[in-house]
Amino acid sequence: KKKRKSEGPGKAEKKLKPTDEPSSSEPVVEKEGEGGSEEESTKGRPFTVSVAIPGSIVANAQSPELRTYLVGQIARALTIFEVDEIVVFTEDGSTKPIEGEFQGNTRRADPNVFMARVLQYLETPQYLRKELFPMHPDLKYAGLLNPLDAPHHVRIDTPSPYREGVVVNRPTKPGQGVWCNVGLRQCALVGVSIPVGTRVTVKMPDTTGGRLPKTLRGTAVAPSKPRTEAGMYWGYQTRLAGGLFKVLSECPYKGGYDLTIGTSERGLDAASADFKLPPFRHLLLVFGGLGGLEDALLGDERLAASDPSSLFSMYINSCKNQGSRTIRTEEAVPITLSLLRPHILANKPNPK
């Protein structure tokens, strides 16, 4: 997928081949949390919100169009609530390489890859998709989905302090840097050496006067900078995890997740008057599939717990006294995030 510098802070995103595992969708020039920039900034948002969802929910849809629409529905909900990371995990604890394309609800199908690829595609600004995503069967119906219209999907005539770009194959003088397509009528010159085809977050020069300079010069920054320095929501990155164990243990942020929340009808009532979240820097909210988190726990032999509630800091029920016997995952996501939204916005992480 998309992540420029791929698979979590610290890697670079390149074009995907049809059989490649979706890459991470955030261009990362420096590892998030390093150098003290995230921790010391007071102007922006110092904390992150991550959501983990099993890819198996895609397999329950009856057609490619419905599978694609399901992922689009989740992507829009997570964007609206400013989620920074989406973790797509397998419920069987599989550690085999996740690759290929989704061909339907069969034994050989991998809905996790399908879901991650569509999520990455939607998060990528439209002007970068042709460069970063080759033709692929998983994306056949992605063009029918509602756009995310996120802040980093900047229109050509809209001023923005940051823009997403991709390094293009255009010659420069030695030591001058590289040219990046940043969605404007001219490319921006970034003064670092980055491989062609890599997605990068670019800090743009001040063009308040309205006219662009003859040579537009930008600065490559970590994709977390718009959030930590300007308080801007800058999209999500997508991570594939082989089982619930990997969801919890492979956090891309420095220090790991300091608040983990599992969701279940057997959890604590999150709508009660005395419910509140403790301060956090990196929140992880985990949803189960058709069989709930119990199935994900049973399918992962690396977890010794007998009750999924013991794996999390909190175990909550976001819709008590529900009128339906079941709440589908794509329904539980917006219900839970809307309930937790005031608590998340009021969060004030403890200083390190």
Protein Blocks (a to p, Z undefined) as FASTA:
>chain_A
ZZlcegiehiacddddfkbccddfbdcfbdehihhlmmmpmkbcfbdcdddddfklmmmp
cbfklmmmmmmmmmmmmmmnopabdcdddfklpabdcedjdebjcfkbcfklmmmmmmmm
mmpcfklmmmmmccdfklmmmmmpccfkiaklccfklccfbdcdddddddddehibpadd
ehiabdcddfbdcdehiacddddddfknopacfbdcdddddfklmmmmnopaebjadddd
edjklmmmmccbghiaabdcdddfkbccfkbmkbccdddfbdcdddddfkojmlmmmmmm
kbmbfbfklmpmbdcdfbghiabfbdcfklmmmmmmmmmmmmmmmpccddZZ
